[in-house]
Amino acid sequence: MNTTEKSRLSLELSPTVSQLLEHVSEVTGTPKTQLVQAALVEALPDFLERADRFKKRSQELSQQKPKR
């Protein structure tokens, strides 16, 4: 994929999340898509840290020998 290309993602939102997102969009004048993109970018470092911890723990568990 070219670095200038954007990838699409389809999301299903609960009615509550959809209403809250609509409210924030109306109050701020920011499109819902931009709000979601900003939230994901802000949360990405935490997602990456969690994924790295999960991967590390998974590797640790796979290297342990079963006790008999």
Secondary structure, 3 states (H helix, E strand, C coil): CCCCCCCCCCCCCCHHHHHHHHHHHHHHCCCHHHHHHHHHHHHHHHHHHHHHHHHHHHHHHHHCCCCC
